[in-house]
């Protein structure tokens, strides 16, 4: 298991959002199939959906960090 998987697991745990781990794993698998098997192309709609998901996660992380101001 790579470090990126551990990062996604931890982020999912910290933000209490299982979708992070699930979506991250799906994106990674699709990317690997595209890179190594030459068989998958990500559609424009999928790319937009991924981007929106990442923006949502970044907003969740920002809110989490803002709520932790006493730690910094």
Buried (B, 14 or more C-beta within 10 A) or exposed (E): EEEEEEEBBEBBEEBEBEEBBEBBBEBBEBEEEEEEEEEEEEEEEEEEEBEEBBEBBEEBBEEEEEEEEEEE
